[in-house]
Amino acid sequence: MNKTFLYIFLLIFTIVTWGYSWVLMKMGLEYSGPFTFAAWRMIIAAIAMFVYVKSKSIEWPKREKLPDYAIIGLFQTTLTFGLMLYGMQYVSAGKTSVLLYTMPIWTVFMVHFYLKERLNTAKWIGVAIGTAGIICILGRDTIVHQSSEIFIGEMLIIGGAVAWAISNIWIKKRMGNENIFMVSTLQLSIGAVGLIILALPTEGFLHVEWNAHSLYILLFTGLIASAVDFTIWFYLLKNLDIKITTFSSMLVPVFGLIFDWLLLGNKLDAGVIIGGALILIGIYQVSKK
């Protein structure tokens, strides 16, 4: 299979399934608290990845690399999902996805100022266009008319976006020679431990309303949206320009809002359509040579 076609297919698969998972996560909060939901999701994903790496006899990382794995687990899983799901209690699923996927913007800034991979004027224009798309999707009412609870929730979600961006930079800078399946396995496992620690004193961790629907939500978000998609994500980060990969992920909230409209009946207004178009233009502008 042509490598370029493979990268495009994997990127599209990840974007669509992550977009669908936003609706499922909002539904999942009806059955458990945010930290508990995130912890169970990551436990399922970690178990699946452990089974895979064991079946493939993949070697464990060297001891000196374990702190790097711990940092990725903390930022990629514990902080990103803990902050995002806690904030989602006060913010709609579609708007939450938009705020979390400001991650590419934070990543691009870190690439420019920390990794010293300077962006030219054309790429900065792409970042500006993509940012304008995010603002269109958020809508004026979210910026002007909101309660303090909503504002705090939004800030927590943006904190999760920054944590994800830090993880992306760490992977690109420090984990280039590590096995991507082991990276996915250990970051999910370490992140799950962090989420359990958050859930135990606040939600009890075992307080889940188990039924067919909640089980489906946890299995999909755990196996597909976490185990499979994060493995693909790490693979793409290693093999593609980090700016292209992360900026393309700004399409995830567009799909999140579309699924929100199709499955939950929430309104798909002109701001979403215009914002989605601007994000596509921004991705093209950042990606082209």
Buried (B, 14 or more C-beta within 10 A) or exposed (E): EEEEEEBEEBBEBBBBBBBBBBBBBBBBBEBBBBBBBBBBBBBBBBBBBBEBBEEEEBEEBEEEBEEBBBBBBBBBBBBBBBBBBBBBBBBBBBBBBBBBBBBBBBBBBBBBEEEEBEBEEEBBBBBBBBBBBBBBBBBEEBEEEBEEEBEBBBEBBBBBBBBBBBBBBBBBEBBEEBBBBBBBBBBBBBBBBBBBBBBBEEBEBEEBEEEEBBEEBBBBBBBBBBBBBBBBBBBBBBEBBBBBBBBBBBBBBBBBBBBBBEBEEBEBBEBBBBBBBBBBBBBBBBBEE
